């Protein structure tokens, strides 16, 4: 039994990073190069944020050699996970780290956007704060430019500071070819084929604003980027109606009672 325990502990400490990356719930993390971990400059300031910093670093870099009880070992293990996460936030914005996260992004290891109009576009992990233990990790979709909660409770428990607030933007700055085309599709609620009044009024207002923007861009001779067939807008005179006149031409949200037709407040 003693031989089994010593052998297990030896394997555990010798391959700590492999064990951490392969553990369930840690799929969002990439493996940090040993050269990066052993460079003290990359760890500046972390000794004040991590309990038992030196022991945790020894465990992460596979040089841990301390005979301690199980409770102490568990505390050091917790510190090692926290240290790895903080270093991970710095590593993934380096050239090597971006390349590793790019491979995971292409394979959709972080999940796919749940929005139907995004057509299962892959997501990227991000943090809402760089302060540890303040906000959990979120998933960012570059197509709809919105954020979502992870599906798994294991992933939802990951600290957002382990990815930082800048990574998901930096990766598109370094790899601009990854920036997807923005979705121009929009769902319009209907009842028996007719637009729902509140939604129809909102769509009219949005379309008017969009036409104004396209008109300004056209005057400035700037390519609008709208789909073919959408860039043809009516004359300026027709679009100069104010909002009150535009709404007066739309549907009425309240039906008039019988016998009172023609009396519209």
Number of C-alpha atoms within 10 A of each C-alpha: 6 7 8 9 9 11 11 12 11 15 12 16 18 17 14 19 22 11 14 19 16 13 10 10 16 14 15 19 22 19 17 18 13 12 10 15 18 13 10 10 9 14 16 10 10 13 13 9 13 19 17 16 18 15 19 25 23 17 24 24 20 18 13 17 11 10 8 10 8 9 9 11 15 12 13 23 18 15 23 25 17 20 22 21 20 23 19 21 23 17 24 26 21 14 11 14 19 21 16 16 23 18 12 19 18 13 11 16 15 21 21 19 24 15 14 9 15 18 12 15 19 22 25 26 26 25 26 18 19 19 15 17 12 13 16 20 26 21 24 24 23 22 20 17 9 11 17 15 14 20 11 9 10 12 19 16 13 21 25 26 23 30 30 24 19 15 22 22 14 15 22 16 12 13 12 10 8 13 12 13 10 11 12 10 8 8 8 11 13 12 8 6 7 10 15 15 17 12 14 17 16 11 15 15 15 12 12 18 12 12 19 16 13 21 20 13 13 13 9 9 9 11 10 14 10 11 8 7 7 11 15 11 13 10 9 11 7 8 13 12 12 9 11 8 10 15 14 9 8 12 14 12 9 8 9 12 8 6 7 8 9 7 8 9 3
